[in-house]
Amino acid sequence: MQLTRQADYAMRAVLFLATTPLASIKEIATAQGVPQEYLGKILQKLAKTGIVTTHRGVGGGISLARPPRGITLKDVIEAVEGPLLINTCFIRPGECPREEFCSIHDELEEVQRELSRLLSRTDFAQLARNEAAAKPDVLSP
């Protein structure tokens, strides 16, 4: 299982906005090394799901629609990827004839629950603090 580049770029954009209250698409793209046109499409999805908001006009740009502590990794991933489902049998319950007795299904269901829990407990305020602490101090000798 691997997240798409779209999810990666979305998480990086939200992390940038967690530390920069208002930014242009160009500023985010440059800071995060993301193609500007592609980022614009990702930000549209994030806006549609209420994670970011756009501000038009002079002094406009993109900002988070709610505080960073109220946005989780799961929120951002699902905004661009859709629901977190690690196997096709979770897409439409009851479709797989083995669902009732499949031990693989039961184990994967537990993995999915745990993954969802972990992604839900990590918010962007926490990630912004972690990133600030990890960055080297450019003023240090």
Z-matrix of the N, CA and C atoms (Angstrom, degrees):
N
C 1 1.447
C 2 1.527 1 108.54
N 3 1.324 2 115.45 1 134.70
C 4 1.450 3 120.60 2 -178.73
C 5 1.524 4 109.15 3 -144.73
N 6 1.330 5 115.51 4 136.22
C 7 1.453 6 119.46 5 175.20
C 8 1.522 7 109.29 6 -71.09
N 9 1.309 8 116.27 7 150.30
C 10 1.458 9 120.10 8 178.76
C 11 1.527 10 110.05 9 -77.15
N 12 1.297 11 114.70 10 165.01
C 13 1.465 12 120.99 11 175.51
C 14 1.530 13 109.49 12 -60.67
N 15 1.315 14 116.56 13 -35.14
C 16 1.464 15 121.54 14 178.92
C 17 1.536 16 110.89 15 -59.23
N 18 1.326 17 116.92 16 -44.04
C 19 1.466 18 120.68 17 178.40
C 20 1.520 19 110.34 18 -66.40
N 21 1.321 20 117.22 19 -40.96
C 22 1.461 21 121.21 20 178.07
C 23 1.525 22 110.56 21 -60.07
N 24 1.316 23 117.10 22 -48.43
C 25 1.466 24 121.11 23 179.86
C 26 1.528 25 111.09 24 -64.04
N 27 1.317 26 117.01 25 -38.24
C 28 1.464 27 120.43 26 179.14
C 29 1.522 28 110.69 27 -63.01
N 30 1.327 29 117.04 28 -45.07
C 31 1.468 30 120.42 29 179.25
C 32 1.526 31 110.54 30 -63.28
N 33 1.326 32 117.35 31 -41.08
C 34 1.474 33 120.78 32 179.69
C 35 1.519 34 110.92 33 -65.69
N 36 1.320 35 117.95 34 -38.74
C 37 1.470 36 121.07 35 178.79
C 38 1.524 37 110.89 36 -65.83
N 39 1.321 38 117.00 37 -44.07
C 40 1.468 39 120.53 38 179.93
C 41 1.525 40 109.88 39 -66.12
N 42 1.310 41 117.68 40 -39.14
C 43 1.463 42 120.28 41 177.28
C 44 1.530 43 110.34 42 -62.15
N 45 1.316 44 117.60 43 -42.31
C 46 1.466 45 120.89 44 177.30
C 47 1.528 46 110.41 45 -60.41
N 48 1.329 47 116.68 46 -44.32
C 49 1.462 48 120.65 47 -179.29
C 50 1.524 49 112.31 48 -69.96
N 51 1.317 50 117.60 49 -21.05
C 52 1.464 51 120.68 50 176.46
C 53 1.526 52 110.80 51 -69.30
N 54 1.329 53 116.56 52 -21.21
C 55 1.466 54 120.56 53 179.79
C 56 1.522 55 112.74 54 -110.80
N 57 1.324 56 116.81 55 -12.25
C 58 1.459 57 122.33 56 -179.34
C 59 1.528 58 107.16 57 -128.34
N 60 1.323 59 117.57 58 103.17
C 61 1.474 60 120.85 59 -171.64
C 62 1.524 61 116.07 60 -55.74
N 63 1.335 62 117.39 61 -32.37
C 64 1.458 63 120.69 62 -179.26
C 65 1.518 64 108.28 63 -145.98
N 66 1.325 65 116.49 64 128.16
C 67 1.465 66 120.50 65 -178.25
C 68 1.519 67 109.86 66 -146.93
N 69 1.308 68 115.24 67 155.98
C 70 1.461 69 120.30 68 174.52
C 71 1.524 70 108.57 69 -84.45
N 72 1.311 71 115.21 70 162.33
C 73 1.466 72 119.60 71 176.12
C 74 1.526 73 109.14 72 -59.30
N 75 1.318 74 116.87 73 -39.99
C 76 1.463 75 120.79 74 -179.87
C 77 1.527 76 110.80 75 -62.08
N 78 1.328 77 118.28 76 -43.25
C 79 1.463 78 121.03 77 179.32
C 80 1.532 79 111.30 78 -62.00
N 81 1.319 80 116.19 79 -44.34
C 82 1.466 81 120.22 80 179.82
C 83 1.526 82 110.12 81 -64.09
N 84 1.335 83 115.71 82 -47.13
C 85 1.466 84 120.89 83 -178.61
C 86 1.525 85 111.30 84 -59.80
N 87 1.318 86 116.49 85 -44.81
C 88 1.462 87 120.66 86 -179.66
C 89 1.525 88 111.05 87 -65.26
N 90 1.315 89 116.77 88 -47.89
C 91 1.472 90 121.05 89 -177.72
C 92 1.522 91 112.32 90 -64.11
N 93 1.325 92 116.98 91 -32.97
C 94 1.460 93 120.64 92 -174.69
C 95 1.534 94 113.68 93 -103.12
N 96 1.324 95 116.79 94 -1.80
C 97 1.466 96 119.49 95 179.20
C 98 1.512 97 112.86 96 65.75
N 99 1.332 98 115.48 97 42.84
C 100 1.458 99 121.78 98 -176.82
C 101 1.531 100 108.22 99 -117.46
N 102 1.341 101 118.58 100 136.84
C 103 1.464 102 119.61 101 175.60
C 104 1.536 103 110.72 102 -57.97
N 105 1.331 104 115.92 103 128.83
C 106 1.461 105 121.78 104 -173.36
C 107 1.528 106 113.18 105 -59.32
N 108 1.328 107 118.20 106 -44.69
C 109 1.475 108 120.60 107 -178.84
C 110 1.524 109 111.13 108 -63.61
N 111 1.318 110 116.64 109 -41.83
C 112 1.463 111 121.33 110 179.76
C 113 1.527 112 110.06 111 -66.20
N 114 1.323 113 116.26 112 -40.60
C 115 1.451 114 120.69 113 178.51
C 116 1.524 115 111.12 114 -62.03
N 117 1.325 116 117.02 115 -38.06
C 118 1.463 117 120.33 116 178.22
C 119 1.523 118 111.87 117 -57.66
N 120 1.315 119 116.87 118 -41.78
C 121 1.470 120 121.12 119 178.66
C 122 1.525 121 111.48 120 -67.45
N 123 1.323 122 116.17 121 -38.81
C 124 1.469 123 120.66 122 178.71
C 125 1.526 124 109.86 123 -65.60
N 126 1.334 125 116.28 124 -43.53
C 127 1.466 126 120.08 125 179.96
C 128 1.523 127 111.73 126 -63.92
N 129 1.320 128 117.42 127 -31.27
C 130 1.470 129 120.40 128 174.93
C 131 1.525 130 110.51 129 -61.38
N 132 1.323 131 116.74 130 -43.27
C 133 1.467 132 120.33 131 178.01
C 134 1.528 133 110.86 132 -65.08
N 135 1.328 134 116.46 133 -40.32
C 136 1.459 135 120.10 134 179.18
C 137 1.530 136 110.81 135 -66.80
N 138 1.313 137 117.30 136 -34.31
C 139 1.464 138 120.93 137 177.65
C 140 1.531 139 110.31 138 -70.37
N 141 1.310 140 116.24 139 -40.74
C 142 1.469 141 121.08 140 -179.31
C 143 1.530 142 111.54 141 -62.07
N 144 1.326 143 117.17 142 -30.92
C 145 1.464 144 121.16 143 -178.99
C 146 1.530 145 112.53 144 -96.53
N 147 1.340 146 116.86 145 6.91
C 148 1.461 147 120.26 146 174.36
C 149 1.518 148 115.57 147 79.13
N 150 1.317 149 117.36 148 22.18
C 151 1.464 150 120.02 149 178.51
C 152 1.529 151 110.53 150 -91.68
N 153 1.324 152 116.68 151 -40.52
C 154 1.458 153 120.17 152 175.48
C 155 1.527 154 108.86 153 -122.29
N 156 1.303 155 114.33 154 164.71
C 157 1.456 156 120.38 155 175.32
C 158 1.521 157 108.16 156 -133.97
N 159 1.304 158 116.10 157 150.72
C 160 1.463 159 120.28 158 -179.74
C 161 1.528 160 109.14 159 -106.69
N 162 1.312 161 114.36 160 146.46
C 163 1.464 162 121.69 161 179.29
C 164 1.517 163 107.35 162 -123.81
N 165 1.304 164 116.53 163 118.73
C 166 1.467 165 121.25 164 -177.24
C 167 1.528 166 110.93 165 -87.79
N 168 1.311 167 113.71 166 164.13
C 169 1.453 168 120.39 167 173.58
C 170 1.510 169 113.65 168 88.96
N 171 1.347 170 113.75 169 -175.89
C 172 1.461 171 120.44 170 179.57
C 173 1.528 172 108.45 171 -62.01
N 174 1.300 173 116.24 172 131.91
C 175 1.464 174 120.62 173 -178.28
C 176 1.519 175 112.56 174 79.47
N 177 1.327 176 116.84 175 10.21
C 178 1.454 177 121.05 176 -179.93
C 179 1.511 178 112.19 177 -80.39
N 180 1.297 179 115.43 178 -173.87
C 181 1.455 180 121.43 179 179.07
C 182 1.510 181 111.02 180 156.00
N 183 1.305 182 115.46 181 -151.65
C 184 1.459 183 122.84 182 -178.35
C 185 1.521 184 107.72 183 -118.86
N 186 1.330 185 116.51 184 140.92
C 187 1.463 186 120.97 185 173.80
C 188 1.522 187 108.55 186 -143.25
N 189 1.300 188 115.60 187 166.23
C 190 1.458 189 119.38 188 174.28
C 191 1.525 190 108.47 189 -69.73
N 192 1.311 191 116.14 190 143.13
C 193 1.466 192 121.37 191 -179.57
C 194 1.526 193 112.01 192 -82.91
N 195 1.321 194 116.49 193 -15.79
C 196 1.458 195 121.62 194 177.10
C 197 1.525 196 108.78 195 -147.70
N 198 1.308 197 118.47 196 167.54
C 199 1.461 198 119.88 197 -177.61
C 200 1.530 199 112.05 198 -59.11
N 201 1.334 200 117.47 199 147.73
C 202 1.463 201 121.05 200 -179.46
C 203 1.525 202 113.44 201 -56.57
N 204 1.321 203 117.73 202 -31.01
C 205 1.472 204 119.79 203 179.79
C 206 1.532 205 110.98 204 -69.45
N 207 1.331 206 117.30 205 -14.09
C 208 1.459 207 121.39 206 179.00
C 209 1.512 208 113.93 207 -99.63
N 210 1.336 209 116.66 208 9.53
C 211 1.470 210 121.49 209 179.44
C 212 1.523 211 107.81 210 -123.64
N 213 1.315 212 116.46 211 122.24
C 214 1.464 213 120.74 212 -178.76
C 215 1.526 214 111.43 213 -104.80
N 216 1.320 215 114.20 214 165.58
C 217 1.463 216 119.13 215 173.93
C 218 1.529 217 110.64 216 -56.09
N 219 1.314 218 116.36 217 -41.07
C 220 1.466 219 120.15 218 179.87
C 221 1.522 220 110.99 219 -61.21
N 222 1.330 221 117.57 220 -41.99
C 223 1.468 222 121.40 221 178.76
C 224 1.526 223 111.02 222 -55.98
N 225 1.325 224 115.71 223 -47.77
C 226 1.464 225 120.88 224 -175.88
C 227 1.529 226 111.00 225 -70.02
N 228 1.311 227 116.86 226 -44.80
C 229 1.467 228 119.88 227 179.37
C 230 1.529 229 110.20 228 -60.49
N 231 1.318 230 117.00 229 -46.92
C 232 1.467 231 119.56 230 -178.87
C 233 1.524 232 112.27 231 -69.23
N 234 1.324 233 118.08 232 -26.02
C 235 1.467 234 120.38 233 177.71
C 236 1.520 235 111.43 234 -63.98
N 237 1.320 236 117.01 235 -34.66
C 238 1.464 237 119.94 236 -177.89
C 239 1.526 238 113.65 237 -104.18
N 240 1.331 239 117.78 238 -24.79
C 241 1.463 240 121.21 239 -176.37
C 242 1.532 241 112.96 240 -102.28
N 243 1.329 242 116.80 241 -21.10
C 244 1.453 243 120.12 242 -170.49
C 245 1.517 244 109.21 243 92.85
N 246 1.324 245 117.29 244 -175.59
C 247 1.468 246 120.39 245 -176.88
C 248 1.521 247 112.61 246 -56.29
N 249 1.306 248 114.77 247 143.16
C 250 1.458 249 122.12 248 179.51
C 251 1.530 250 109.04 249 -75.88
N 252 1.327 251 116.37 250 104.62
C 253 1.462 252 122.26 251 -179.43
C 254 1.519 253 108.03 252 -133.32
N 255 1.331 254 116.32 253 116.95
C 256 1.464 255 118.53 254 -173.64
C 257 1.527 256 114.22 255 -86.39
N 258 1.330 257 117.54 256 -9.01
C 259 1.464 258 119.60 257 177.78
C 260 1.532 259 108.25 258 -147.83
N 261 1.320 260 115.82 259 152.36
C 262 1.459 261 120.09 260 -176.87
C 263 1.525 262 113.04 261 -62.91
N 264 1.320 263 117.93 262 -24.81
C 265 1.465 264 118.84 263 -178.96
C 266 1.532 265 112.18 264 -69.61
N 267 1.329 266 117.91 265 -11.11
C 268 1.463 267 120.75 266 177.96
C 269 1.529 268 112.40 267 -91.82
N 270 1.317 269 116.82 268 -9.99
C 271 1.466 270 120.47 269 -177.94
C 272 1.526 271 110.50 270 -69.02
N 273 1.309 272 116.73 271 -49.22
C 274 1.466 273 121.60 272 178.84
C 275 1.520 274 108.50 273 -129.43
N 276 1.326 275 116.85 274 91.87
C 277 1.477 276 119.48 275 179.67
C 278 1.525 277 111.33 276 -53.32
N 279 1.315 278 114.85 277 139.92
C 280 1.460 279 120.77 278 179.72
C 281 1.516 280 113.74 279 92.06
N 282 1.320 281 117.63 280 -11.53
C 283 1.458 282 120.53 281 -178.98
C 284 1.526 283 112.55 282 -74.29
N 285 1.315 284 116.63 283 -33.14
C 286 1.462 285 120.46 284 -179.32
C 287 1.529 286 109.29 285 -85.07
N 288 1.310 287 118.10 286 125.16
C 289 1.463 288 120.33 287 -178.77
C 290 1.531 289 113.27 288 -68.90
N 291 1.319 290 118.02 289 -13.75
C 292 1.462 291 122.34 290 -178.96
C 293 1.524 292 112.76 291 -95.01
N 294 1.309 293 116.78 292 -4.46
C 295 1.460 294 121.93 293 -172.94
C 296 1.528 295 114.12 294 -52.90
N 297 1.305 296 117.61 295 -40.20
C 298 1.474 297 121.45 296 -175.50
C 299 1.527 298 113.75 297 -69.47
N 300 1.329 299 117.48 298 -25.13
C 301 1.471 300 119.24 299 -176.37
C 302 1.523 301 113.59 300 -127.68
N 303 1.310 302 118.19 301 5.97
C 304 1.469 303 121.83 302 -175.63
C 305 1.529 304 110.64 303 -81.75
N 306 1.321 305 116.19 304 115.69
C 307 1.468 306 119.81 305 179.94
C 308 1.532 307 111.17 306 -70.98
N 309 1.323 308 117.59 307 -25.36
C 310 1.464 309 120.57 308 176.39
C 311 1.529 310 109.09 309 -66.43
N 312 1.316 311 116.43 310 -43.63
C 313 1.471 312 121.67 311 178.71
C 314 1.527 313 110.04 312 -56.61
N 315 1.321 314 116.44 313 -47.11
C 316 1.465 315 120.39 314 -178.55
C 317 1.524 316 111.32 315 -60.89
N 318 1.322 317 117.42 316 -43.63
C 319 1.466 318 120.77 317 179.99
C 320 1.523 319 111.55 318 -66.59
N 321 1.335 320 116.37 319 -44.39
C 322 1.458 321 119.66 320 179.65
C 323 1.529 322 111.48 321 -65.22
N 324 1.322 323 116.33 322 -33.14
C 325 1.463 324 120.03 323 176.74
C 326 1.531 325 110.30 324 -63.08
N 327 1.318 326 116.19 325 -40.40
C 328 1.473 327 120.70 326 177.39
C 329 1.527 328 110.72 327 -65.99
N 330 1.331 329 117.24 328 -41.81
C 331 1.466 330 121.58 329 177.76
C 332 1.529 331 109.54 330 -61.20
N 333 1.314 332 116.35 331 -44.58
C 334 1.464 333 120.19 332 -179.94
C 335 1.527 334 111.24 333 -62.50
N 336 1.318 335 117.32 334 -43.32
C 337 1.479 336 121.09 335 178.18
C 338 1.527 337 110.51 336 -59.90
N 339 1.329 338 116.39 337 -44.72
C 340 1.467 339 120.67 338 -178.25
C 341 1.532 340 110.87 339 -67.27
N 342 1.312 341 117.34 340 -42.66
C 343 1.460 342 121.12 341 177.96
C 344 1.528 343 110.22 342 -61.20
N 345 1.310 344 115.98 343 -45.00
C 346 1.468 345 120.90 344 178.07
C 347 1.526 346 110.89 345 -60.22
N 348 1.306 347 116.35 346 -42.78
C 349 1.471 348 121.25 347 179.51
C 350 1.525 349 110.98 348 -62.27
N 351 1.321 350 116.33 349 -46.18
C 352 1.463 351 120.53 350 -179.10
C 353 1.528 352 111.67 351 -64.23
N 354 1.306 353 117.10 352 -44.49
C 355 1.465 354 120.58 353 179.78
C 356 1.525 355 111.82 354 -68.28
N 357 1.319 356 117.02 355 -28.24
C 358 1.467 357 121.42 356 179.28
C 359 1.516 358 112.72 357 -77.43
N 360 1.299 359 117.88 358 -23.29
C 361 1.463 360 119.45 359 -177.48
C 362 1.529 361 112.56 360 -89.43
N 363 1.327 362 117.83 361 -9.23
C 364 1.456 363 121.43 362 -179.72
C 365 1.523 364 109.40 363 -100.03
N 366 1.346 365 115.40 364 111.44
C 367 1.469 366 119.10 365 -178.99
C 368 1.525 367 110.48 366 -105.53
N 369 1.320 368 115.29 367 167.84
C 370 1.463 369 120.36 368 -174.51
C 371 1.520 370 113.78 369 -77.67
N 372 1.316 371 119.44 370 -17.76
C 373 1.465 372 120.28 371 171.99
C 374 1.527 373 108.29 372 -67.24
N 375 1.315 374 116.03 373 -44.34
C 376 1.467 375 121.90 374 178.17
C 377 1.528 376 110.55 375 -62.93
N 378 1.322 377 116.73 376 -45.02
C 379 1.465 378 120.54 377 -179.80
C 380 1.527 379 111.33 378 -64.16
N 381 1.327 380 117.41 379 -38.39
C 382 1.465 381 120.94 380 178.85
C 383 1.532 382 110.17 381 -64.74
N 384 1.330 383 117.00 382 -41.54
C 385 1.473 384 120.43 383 176.73
C 386 1.528 385 110.52 384 -62.89
N 387 1.314 386 116.74 385 -44.08
C 388 1.468 387 120.94 386 179.63
C 389 1.525 388 111.30 387 -61.45
N 390 1.329 389 116.08 388 -42.20
C 391 1.462 390 119.71 389 -179.14
C 392 1.528 391 110.85 390 -67.71
N 393 1.321 392 117.50 391 -41.21
C 394 1.470 393 120.88 392 178.73
C 395 1.525 394 110.24 393 -62.12
N 396 1.306 395 117.05 394 -39.98
C 397 1.469 396 121.12 395 -179.85
C 398 1.529 397 111.40 396 -69.99
N 399 1.325 398 117.33 397 -29.83
C 400 1.464 399 121.15 398 -176.64
C 401 1.522 400 112.73 399 -82.98
N 402 1.334 401 117.84 400 -21.88
C 403 1.463 402 120.65 401 -177.92
C 404 1.519 403 110.21 402 -71.96
N 405 1.323 404 116.73 403 134.87
C 406 1.463 405 118.91 404 177.58
C 407 1.530 406 110.47 405 -68.29
N 408 1.288 407 115.78 406 145.35
C 409 1.460 408 121.61 407 178.60
C 410 1.522 409 107.74 408 -75.59
N 411 1.327 410 116.84 409 112.43
C 412 1.461 411 121.00 410 -175.93
C 413 1.524 412 112.82 411 -69.55
N 414 1.335 413 117.14 412 -15.31
C 415 1.454 414 119.77 413 -179.78
C 416 1.525 415 112.52 414 -91.09
N 417 1.320 416 117.49 415 -8.97
C 418 1.472 417 120.61 416 -179.68
C 419 1.512 418 110.13 417 -72.36
N 420 1.343 419 116.70 418 145.25
C 421 1.479 420 119.19 419 179.19
C 422 1.507 421 111.39 420 -72.02
